[in-house]
Amino acid sequence: MLKKVTLLCSALALSTSVYAEISKPNIVYILADDMGYGDIQAIAPQGKIPTKNLDRIAEKGIAFTQAYTGSSICTPTRYGLMTGRYPWREKVGLAANYGSRIMSKGQETVASFLRNQGYKTLMVGKWHLGTSWTMKDGSVMESRTSMTHKANLTQDQQIDFNAPFYGGPTDHGFDTWFGIAGSLDFAPYVYLINNKATKIPTERLTGKNRFGHRTGFADPELQPTQVLGEFTKRAVALIEQQNKDEPFFLYMPLNAPHSPVVPSKAFQGLSKLGPNADFRMEIDWTVGQVLDALAKQGLSENTMVIFTADNGSYPGATIELNKVGHDTHDGRRGEKATLFEGGHRVPFLVKWPKGIKGKLNRREHANITLEDFVATTADILGQPTPSYAVDSVSFLPQLQNKQTPAKQREVIVSSLHNILIARDNEWKLTYKSLPEMAEIRQGNQKNIKKLREGYFTPKSTEPWYQHVTLFNLKEDQSERVNVAQQNPDVVVRLHAAVQKSIRDQRSNEGAPKPQINWKVNHGIDADQQRRLTILDNFLSR
């Protein structure tokens, strides 16, 4: 989409004035794992799951109603959040079992930027950007591909869990980290501290197990029901160690409510709506513990607390919650890994008593993405956006309630297999036909295989409007009707913005970066390139 971004006459003037008025704020960024827009009552009042602590953030801050993740699956979204780059630019995929590092050595992140600005950079939780393990022969897994999902304990046994791994948080700007390598249903099933495992995982898991179904080694004492509580306890302890004189950034990506759905004993049955609802209530408790710890330390006033999610809920949770009358996506179609709104429109709440101006408990309707966090922190500190963050635009003007002229810039998010989605106002353009989108949504591997074989892919000779889908979300929130043929001018405009973003290697303001051969090296696959070319031919008529 094209993003509406409010700019001041001089970005430097804004940044300088904010910096002079407010000392460096602490930043706490809580990222839920697979959670829909409809899961927070403050922004979706019809929701059936109590969220009193999340509501506190919305009521004492701002809720963005059109916040998008860079992708509708885990790893790519986290890459975008850390780097300010759309993940499709590097064709970032899922870091699965024992997945090796996604970011190259030396890749800077928002954590390294903040550390250079004098911040303590702390992390508790799920990384899921790959960790390159040291093998027993001394080699290191440097490939971006992941080790097998299937039973291959012989290969797994070659990992030296006594040795350090590479590509984790402390290699990309964080001073300390306690957490897990990926989702709680990905091996290895063991806590990690900084760049080493806390224990040698000795338990062999194959087939269905307490973490899910993936093969791998586990700490026999690690119970999945205890993980969210452990993250909460450690995050609170870190906050209790801080003081007002040294700013800190605490990144807290949760393991919940992603599968395995494992609410702790205190929350089991509490919602009376099933385990998925119970787990969401435990997330709300976690948020309350963090807010209370900040208040106890006298840090609430100048701490920016952000709560959001990496993508929408996964299909199993969507189905279970629908059965009890709770719509996790607040009326939007789709779920995690899809191209529909349920996949990548997420809650985004911000509380910052010293920094937010204007009315509290308000809704901001500007389009933002998780990539924007990098530019926003730079703006707050009076610094230019780091050069690598080519898709990051500050949302500080929205926090400051600045009523200045808006400027357009494209928001181009992605979904399964890095399929592109462009948004502007009510319009949404996707480089897939509607039948293909529906087929992907089903998640049926046979049907996805047919897609890859071109089973549903329109032929080059078919009309241009069959190669893309255009929705008017204002009139068609359920995304059922392709109106591309009726609105060629909108398609032309959005497509031109997509092509410019690919060609310039950026979507925010700044000089193009054409040194990258975009026709060869960008993250667009052959099918999407063919569709781009078909629309290019249409544009040239």
C-alpha positions as CSV (number, residue, x, y, z in Angstrom):
1,M,0.0,0.0,0.0
2,L,1.1,3.5,-0.2
3,K,1.8,4.6,3.3
4,K,0.5,7.9,4.6
5,V,3.3,9.4,6.6
6,T,3.0,12.8,8.3
7,L,6.2,14.8,7.9
8,L,7.3,18.0,9.5
9,C,8.7,20.8,7.5
10,S,12.0,19.7,8.8
11,A,12.5,16.2,10.2
12,L,15.7,17.4,11.9
13,A,13.8,20.3,13.6
14,L,11.2,17.8,14.9
15,S,13.8,15.4,16.1
16,T,15.9,18.1,17.8
17,S,12.9,19.5,19.6
18,V,11.7,16.1,20.8
19,Y,15.3,15.2,22.0
20,A,15.6,18.4,23.9
21,E,12.3,18.0,25.6
22,I,12.6,14.3,26.6
23,S,15.6,12.4,27.8
24,K,16.3,9.2,26.0
25,P,13.3,7.0,26.6
26,N,13.5,3.4,27.6
27,I,11.9,1.1,25.1
28,V,10.1,-2.1,25.8
29,Y,8.9,-4.0,22.7
30,I,6.7,-7.0,23.3
31,L,6.0,-9.2,20.2
32,A,3.3,-11.8,20.5
33,D,3.7,-14.9,18.2
34,D,0.5,-15.5,16.1
35,M,-2.1,-13.1,17.5
36,G,-4.9,-11.4,15.6
37,Y,-6.2,-7.9,15.6
38,G,-9.5,-9.1,17.3
39,D,-7.7,-10.5,20.3
40,I,-7.6,-7.2,22.3
41,Q,-10.8,-5.9,23.6
42,A,-9.8,-2.3,23.6
43,I,-9.6,-2.3,19.8
44,A,-12.1,-5.1,19.1
45,P,-14.7,-4.7,21.9
46,Q,-16.8,-7.7,20.6
47,G,-13.8,-10.0,21.5
48,K,-14.6,-12.5,24.2
49,I,-11.2,-12.8,25.8
50,P,-10.5,-10.4,28.7
51,T,-7.4,-8.3,28.1
52,K,-7.3,-5.8,31.0
53,N,-3.6,-5.2,30.8
54,L,-3.4,-4.8,27.1
55,D,-6.3,-2.5,27.3
56,R,-4.3,-0.4,29.8
57,I,-1.7,0.3,27.0
58,A,-4.4,1.3,24.5
59,E,-6.3,3.4,27.1
60,K,-3.2,5.3,28.2
61,G,-1.7,5.5,24.7
62,I,-2.4,5.0,21.0
63,A,-3.7,2.1,18.9
64,F,-2.8,1.9,15.3
65,T,-5.6,0.4,13.3
66,Q,-3.7,-0.3,10.1
67,A,-0.4,-1.8,11.2
68,Y,1.1,-4.4,9.0
69,T,3.8,-7.0,9.5
70,G,6.4,-7.3,6.7
71,S,5.3,-10.8,6.2
72,S,2.5,-13.1,7.4
73,I,5.0,-15.7,8.8
74,C,7.5,-15.6,11.7
75,T,11.0,-15.3,10.5
76,P,10.6,-12.7,7.7
77,T,8.6,-10.4,9.9
78,R,11.3,-10.5,12.6
79,Y,14.0,-9.7,9.9
80,G,12.0,-6.7,8.9
81,L,11.5,-5.5,12.5
82,M,15.2,-5.8,13.3
83,T,16.6,-4.3,10.0
84,G,13.9,-1.9,8.7
85,R,14.0,-3.8,5.4
86,Y,11.1,-5.6,3.7
87,P,12.0,-9.3,4.0
88,W,11.1,-10.0,0.4
89,R,14.1,-8.0,-0.7
90,E,16.4,-10.8,0.5
91,K,13.8,-13.6,-0.1
92,V,13.9,-14.4,3.7
93,G,12.1,-17.7,4.5
94,L,11.3,-19.6,7.6
95,A,14.2,-20.6,9.9
96,A,13.0,-24.1,10.9
97,N,14.5,-26.9,12.9
98,Y,18.1,-26.0,13.8
99,G,17.8,-23.2,11.2
100,S,21.1,-21.5,10.6
101,R,21.6,-17.7,10.6
102,I,19.4,-15.6,8.4
103,M,21.3,-12.3,8.8
104,S,24.8,-12.2,7.4
105,K,27.8,-11.5,9.7
106,G,28.0,-7.8,10.5
107,Q,24.3,-7.1,9.6
108,E,23.3,-4.1,11.8
109,T,19.9,-4.0,13.5
110,V,17.8,-1.6,15.6
111,A,19.6,-3.1,18.6
112,S,23.1,-2.2,17.3
113,F,21.8,1.3,16.4
114,L,20.4,1.8,19.9
115,R,23.6,0.4,21.6
116,N,25.6,3.0,19.6
117,Q,23.3,5.6,21.1
118,G,24.2,4.6,24.7
119,Y,21.4,2.1,25.3
120,K,21.6,-1.2,27.2
121,T,20.2,-3.7,24.7
122,L,18.4,-6.6,26.4
123,M,16.4,-9.5,24.9
124,V,14.2,-12.2,26.5
125,G,12.4,-14.6,24.3
126,K,12.2,-16.2,20.9
127,W,14.8,-15.2,18.3
128,H,13.7,-17.2,15.2
129,L,16.3,-15.6,12.9
130,G,18.5,-18.6,12.8
131,T,21.5,-19.8,14.9
132,S,24.5,-21.4,13.1
133,W,25.6,-24.2,15.4
134,T,29.1,-25.4,15.8
135,M,29.5,-29.0,14.8
136,K,31.7,-31.6,16.5
137,D,34.2,-31.4,13.7
138,G,34.7,-27.7,14.4
139,S,32.8,-26.5,11.3
140,V,29.9,-24.0,11.6
141,M,26.6,-24.2,9.8
142,E,26.8,-20.9,7.8
143,S,24.1,-21.8,5.2
144,R,20.8,-20.0,5.4
145,T,19.0,-23.3,4.8
146,S,17.6,-25.2,7.7
147,M,18.3,-28.7,8.8
148,T,15.7,-31.4,8.1
149,H,12.3,-31.5,9.8
150,K,12.4,-35.3,9.5
151,A,13.9,-37.7,11.9
152,N,17.6,-37.5,11.5
153,L,19.0,-37.8,14.9
154,T,22.4,-39.0,13.5
155,Q,22.8,-35.6,11.9
156,D,21.5,-33.8,15.0
157,Q,24.1,-35.6,17.1
158,Q,26.9,-33.8,15.2
159,I,26.0,-30.5,16.9
160,D,28.4,-29.6,19.7
161,F,26.1,-28.0,22.3
162,N,29.1,-27.1,24.4
163,A,30.4,-24.8,21.8
164,P,29.0,-21.3,20.9
165,F,26.6,-20.7,18.0
166,Y,26.6,-17.7,15.7
167,G,24.1,-15.4,14.2
168,G,22.0,-15.0,17.4
169,P,21.0,-11.7,19.1
170,T,24.4,-11.0,20.7
171,D,26.0,-11.1,17.3
172,H,23.5,-8.5,16.1
173,G,23.5,-5.7,18.7
174,F,22.1,-7.2,21.9
175,D,24.2,-7.1,25.1
176,T,22.3,-10.0,26.7
177,W,19.8,-12.7,25.6
178,F,17.9,-15.4,27.3
179,G,15.5,-17.4,25.2
180,I,14.8,-20.0,22.6
181,A,16.2,-20.3,19.1
182,G,12.9,-20.5,17.3
183,S,9.2,-21.3,17.9
184,L,8.7,-23.6,20.8
185,D,7.8,-26.4,18.4
186,F,11.3,-26.2,16.7
187,A,14.4,-27.9,18.0
188,P,16.6,-27.6,19.9
189,Y,14.3,-27.6,22.9
190,V,16.6,-25.9,25.3
191,Y,17.1,-22.4,26.8
192,L,19.9,-20.4,25.3
193,I,21.9,-17.6,27.0
194,N,23.8,-15.2,24.9
195,N,25.6,-17.5,22.4
196,K,25.5,-20.9,24.2
197,A,23.0,-23.5,25.3
198,T,22.2,-23.5,29.0
199,K,22.4,-27.3,29.0
200,I,23.3,-30.2,26.8
201,P,19.9,-31.4,25.4
202,T,20.0,-35.1,25.9
203,E,16.4,-36.2,25.4
204,R,15.7,-37.6,21.9
205,L,12.3,-36.5,20.6
206,T,10.7,-38.1,17.6
207,G,7.2,-38.0,16.3
208,K,4.5,-36.4,18.5
209,N,5.9,-35.0,21.7
210,R,5.2,-32.4,24.4
211,F,6.5,-29.6,22.1
212,G,4.7,-30.7,18.9
213,H,5.9,-33.2,16.2
214,R,9.4,-32.1,15.1
215,T,12.4,-34.3,15.7
216,G,15.2,-33.0,17.8
217,F,17.0,-33.0,21.1
218,A,15.6,-31.5,24.3
219,D,16.4,-30.6,27.8
220,P,14.5,-33.3,29.7
221,E,13.5,-30.9,32.4
222,L,12.1,-28.2,30.1
223,Q,8.3,-28.1,30.2
224,P,6.6,-26.0,27.5
225,T,3.9,-24.8,30.0
226,Q,6.7,-23.0,32.0
227,V,8.3,-21.1,29.1
228,L,6.1,-18.0,29.0
229,G,6.3,-17.7,32.8
230,E,10.1,-18.0,32.7
231,F,10.3,-15.2,30.1
232,T,8.1,-13.0,32.2
233,K,10.1,-13.6,35.3
234,R,13.4,-12.8,33.6
235,A,12.1,-9.7,31.8
236,V,10.7,-8.4,35.2
237,A,14.1,-9.1,36.8
238,L,15.9,-7.1,34.1
239,I,13.6,-4.2,34.5
240,E,14.2,-4.2,38.3
241,Q,17.9,-3.9,37.6
242,Q,17.5,-0.7,35.6
243,N,17.7,2.9,36.8
244,K,16.6,6.3,35.4
245,D,20.0,7.4,34.4
246,E,20.8,4.7,31.8
247,P,18.3,4.1,28.9
248,F,17.6,0.5,28.0
249,F,15.9,-1.3,25.1
250,L,14.1,-4.6,26.1
251,Y,13.0,-6.7,23.2
252,M,10.6,-9.4,24.4
253,P,9.3,-11.7,21.6
254,L,7.0,-14.2,23.2
255,N,6.5,-17.9,22.5
256,A,2.7,-17.4,22.7
257,P,0.1,-18.0,21.5
258,H,1.9,-20.0,18.8
259,S,1.7,-23.8,19.0
260,P,2.3,-25.7,21.2
261,V,-0.7,-24.1,22.9
262,V,0.5,-24.6,26.5
263,P,-1.0,-22.2,29.0
264,S,0.4,-22.7,32.5
265,K,-1.6,-24.4,35.2
266,A,-2.9,-21.1,36.6
267,F,-4.5,-20.2,33.3
268,Q,-5.8,-23.6,32.2
269,G,-9.5,-23.3,31.9
270,L,-9.6,-19.7,33.1
271,S,-11.2,-18.3,30.0
272,K,-13.8,-21.1,29.7
273,L,-13.2,-20.7,26.0
274,G,-10.5,-23.3,25.4
275,P,-6.7,-23.4,25.5
276,N,-6.1,-20.8,22.8
277,A,-8.1,-18.3,24.8
278,D,-6.4,-19.3,28.0
279,F,-3.0,-18.7,26.4
280,R,-4.0,-15.3,25.3
281,M,-5.1,-14.5,28.8
282,E,-1.6,-15.5,30.0
283,I,-0.1,-13.1,27.5
284,D,-2.2,-10.4,29.0
285,W,-0.9,-11.3,32.4
286,T,2.7,-11.2,31.1
287,V,2.1,-7.6,29.8
288,G,0.6,-6.7,33.2
289,Q,3.7,-7.9,35.0
290,V,5.9,-5.8,32.7
291,L,3.8,-2.7,33.2
292,D,3.8,-3.2,37.0
293,A,7.6,-3.7,37.1
294,L,8.1,-0.4,35.2
295,A,5.8,1.4,37.6
296,K,7.5,-0.1,40.6
297,Q,10.9,1.2,39.4
298,G,9.5,4.6,38.6
299,L,10.2,4.1,34.9
300,S,6.7,4.2,33.4
301,E,6.7,7.9,32.4
302,N,9.6,7.8,30.1
303,T,9.3,4.3,28.8
304,M,7.8,3.6,25.4
305,V,6.0,0.3,25.5
306,I,5.0,-1.3,22.3
307,F,2.8,-4.4,21.9
308,T,2.2,-6.0,18.6
309,A,2.4,-9.5,16.9
310,D,4.5,-11.1,14.1
311,N,1.4,-12.1,12.1
312,G,-2.2,-13.2,12.5
313,S,-3.4,-16.4,14.2
314,Y,-2.7,-19.8,12.7
315,P,-5.7,-21.8,11.2
316,G,-6.1,-24.2,14.2
317,A,-6.5,-21.3,16.6
318,T,-8.8,-19.4,14.3
319,I,-11.1,-22.4,14.0
320,E,-11.1,-23.2,17.7
321,L,-11.9,-19.6,18.7
322,N,-14.6,-19.2,16.1
323,K,-16.4,-22.2,17.6
324,V,-16.8,-20.3,20.9
325,G,-17.8,-17.1,19.2
326,H,-14.5,-15.2,19.2
327,D,-13.2,-13.8,15.9
328,T,-9.4,-13.5,16.3
329,H,-9.2,-11.4,13.1
330,D,-12.0,-9.1,13.8
331,G,-14.0,-9.9,10.6
332,R,-11.0,-10.0,8.3
333,R,-10.4,-13.0,6.0
334,G,-7.4,-15.3,6.3
335,E,-4.9,-16.2,8.9
336,K,-1.2,-16.7,9.3
337,A,0.8,-17.3,6.1
338,T,-2.0,-16.1,3.8
339,L,-2.2,-13.1,1.5
340,F,-5.4,-11.9,3.2
341,E,-5.7,-9.3,5.9
342,G,-5.9,-11.8,8.7
343,G,-2.4,-12.8,7.8
344,H,-0.6,-9.5,8.3
345,R,-2.8,-6.8,9.9
346,V,-2.0,-7.0,13.6
347,P,-2.7,-5.0,16.8
348,F,-0.1,-2.3,17.4
349,L,-0.4,-0.5,20.8
350,V,2.0,2.3,22.0
351,K,2.1,3.8,25.5
352,W,4.6,6.5,26.4
353,P,3.4,9.1,28.9
354,K,6.2,11.6,28.3
355,G,6.3,11.3,24.6
356,I,2.7,10.9,23.3
357,K,1.0,14.2,22.7
358,G,-2.7,15.0,22.3
359,K,-5.6,12.8,23.4
360,L,-4.9,9.4,24.8
361,N,-6.9,6.3,24.0
362,R,-7.1,7.4,20.4
363,R,-6.9,5.5,17.2
364,E,-4.4,6.3,14.5
365,H,-5.3,5.2,11.0
366,A,-2.0,5.8,9.2
367,N,-0.6,2.8,7.6
368,I,2.6,1.6,9.4
369,T,4.7,-1.5,9.3
370,L,6.9,-3.2,11.8
371,E,9.8,-2.1,9.7
372,D,9.1,1.5,10.9
373,F,10.4,0.8,14.3
374,V,14.0,1.5,13.2
375,A,13.3,5.0,11.8
376,T,11.1,5.9,14.7
377,T,13.8,5.2,17.3
378,A,16.2,7.3,15.2
379,D,13.7,10.1,14.9
380,I,13.2,10.2,18.7
381,L,16.9,10.4,19.2
382,G,17.4,13.1,16.6
383,Q,19.4,10.8,14.4
384,P,19.1,10.0,10.7
385,T,17.5,6.7,9.7
386,P,20.3,4.1,9.4
387,S,21.2,3.6,5.7
388,Y,20.4,-0.1,5.7
389,A,16.8,0.5,6.9
390,V,15.5,1.3,3.4
391,D,11.8,0.6,4.1
392,S,11.5,2.3,7.5
393,V,9.5,5.5,8.0
394,S,9.1,7.1,11.4
395,F,5.7,7.1,13.1
396,L,6.8,9.6,15.7
397,P,4.7,12.3,14.0
398,Q,1.6,10.3,14.8
399,L,2.8,9.9,18.4
400,Q,3.3,13.6,18.6
401,N,-0.1,14.3,17.1
402,K,1.4,16.6,14.4
403,Q,-1.2,18.0,12.0
404,T,1.0,18.5,9.0
405,P,0.6,17.6,5.3
406,A,0.8,13.9,4.5
407,K,3.1,12.4,2.0
408,Q,2.6,9.1,0.2
409,R,5.1,6.3,0.2
410,E,4.5,2.6,-0.6
411,V,3.9,-0.1,1.8
412,I,4.7,-3.5,0.1
413,V,4.3,-6.4,2.5
414,S,4.5,-10.1,1.6
415,S,3.2,-13.5,2.4
416,L,3.9,-17.2,1.9
417,H,6.7,-17.6,-0.7
418,N,7.3,-13.8,-0.5
419,I,4.3,-13.0,-2.7
420,L,3.9,-9.2,-2.9
421,I,1.0,-7.2,-1.5
422,A,0.7,-3.4,-2.1
423,R,-1.7,-1.2,-0.1
424,D,-2.9,2.3,-0.4
425,N,-6.0,3.7,1.4
426,E,-8.8,1.3,0.7
427,W,-6.9,-0.5,-2.1
428,K,-4.9,-3.7,-1.9
429,L,-3.1,-5.2,-4.9
430,T,-1.7,-8.8,-4.8
431,Y,0.4,-10.5,-7.5
432,K,-1.7,-13.6,-7.4
433,S,-5.2,-14.3,-8.9
434,L,-8.1,-14.7,-6.5
435,P,-8.4,-18.5,-7.1
436,E,-4.7,-18.9,-6.2
437,M,-5.1,-16.9,-3.1
438,A,-8.0,-19.0,-1.9
439,E,-6.0,-22.2,-2.6
440,I,-3.0,-21.0,-0.6
441,R,-5.3,-20.1,2.2
442,Q,-6.4,-23.7,2.6
443,G,-2.9,-24.7,3.4
444,N,-3.3,-28.0,1.6
445,Q,0.2,-29.2,0.6
446,K,-1.2,-31.0,-2.5
447,N,-2.9,-27.9,-3.7
448,I,0.2,-25.8,-3.0
449,K,2.2,-28.3,-5.1
450,K,-0.3,-27.8,-7.9
451,L,0.1,-24.1,-7.7
452,R,3.9,-24.4,-8.0
453,E,3.3,-26.6,-11.1
454,G,1.3,-23.9,-12.6
455,Y,-2.1,-25.6,-12.1
456,F,-3.9,-22.4,-11.3
457,T,-1.4,-19.9,-12.7
458,P,-3.0,-17.9,-15.5
459,K,-1.3,-18.2,-18.9
460,S,0.6,-15.3,-20.3
461,T,-1.9,-15.0,-23.1
462,E,-4.8,-14.4,-20.6
463,P,-5.9,-10.8,-19.8
464,W,-3.6,-8.8,-17.4
465,Y,-6.3,-8.6,-14.8
466,Q,-6.3,-12.3,-14.3
467,H,-2.7,-12.2,-13.1
468,V,-3.4,-9.9,-10.1
469,T,-6.1,-9.3,-7.5
470,L,-7.3,-5.9,-6.5
471,F,-9.6,-5.5,-3.5
472,N,-11.4,-2.4,-2.2
473,L,-11.2,-3.1,1.5
474,K,-13.6,-0.4,2.4
475,E,-16.4,-2.1,0.4
476,D,-15.1,-5.7,0.6
477,Q,-13.4,-6.4,3.9
478,S,-13.9,-10.1,3.4
479,E,-11.7,-9.9,0.2
480,R,-14.1,-11.8,-2.1
481,V,-14.3,-9.7,-5.2
482,N,-11.4,-8.9,-7.6
483,V,-12.0,-5.4,-9.0
484,A,-8.8,-5.1,-11.0
485,Q,-10.6,-5.0,-14.4
486,Q,-12.9,-2.2,-13.2
487,N,-10.0,-0.1,-11.8
488,P,-7.1,-0.2,-14.1
489,D,-5.9,3.2,-13.0
490,V,-5.5,2.0,-9.4
491,V,-3.6,-1.1,-10.6
492,V,-1.3,1.1,-12.7
493,R,-0.5,3.4,-9.8
494,L,0.1,0.6,-7.3
495,H,2.1,-1.4,-9.7
496,A,4.3,1.6,-10.6
497,A,5.0,2.1,-6.9
498,V,6.0,-1.6,-6.6
499,Q,8.3,-1.5,-9.6
500,K,9.9,1.7,-8.3
501,S,10.6,0.2,-4.9
502,I,12.2,-2.9,-6.5
503,R,14.2,-0.8,-9.0
504,D,15.4,1.8,-6.4
505,Q,16.0,-0.9,-3.7
506,R,14.1,1.3,-1.1
507,S,10.6,2.6,-0.4
508,N,11.4,5.4,2.0
509,E,13.0,8.8,1.1
510,G,16.6,8.8,0.0
511,A,18.8,8.1,-3.0
512,P,18.1,5.0,-5.1
513,K,20.4,2.1,-4.5
514,P,20.5,0.7,-8.1
515,Q,23.9,-0.9,-7.7
516,I,21.9,-4.1,-7.0
517,N,20.8,-5.8,-10.2
518,W,17.1,-5.8,-9.4
519,K,16.3,-7.9,-12.5
520,V,18.4,-10.7,-11.2
521,N,19.2,-10.4,-7.5
522,H,16.1,-9.2,-5.8
523,G,13.8,-11.5,-3.9
524,I,11.1,-11.8,-6.5
525,D,10.5,-15.4,-7.9
526,A,10.1,-16.2,-11.6
527,D,6.3,-16.3,-11.4
528,Q,6.0,-12.9,-9.9
529,Q,8.5,-11.5,-12.3
530,R,6.4,-12.8,-15.2
531,R,3.4,-11.0,-13.7
532,L,5.3,-7.8,-13.3
533,T,6.3,-8.0,-16.9
534,I,2.7,-8.6,-18.1
535,L,1.6,-5.5,-16.1
536,D,4.6,-3.6,-17.5
537,N,3.3,-4.4,-21.0
538,F,-0.1,-3.2,-20.0
539,L,1.4,0.1,-18.6
540,S,3.2,0.8,-21.8
541,R,0.1,0.7,-24.0
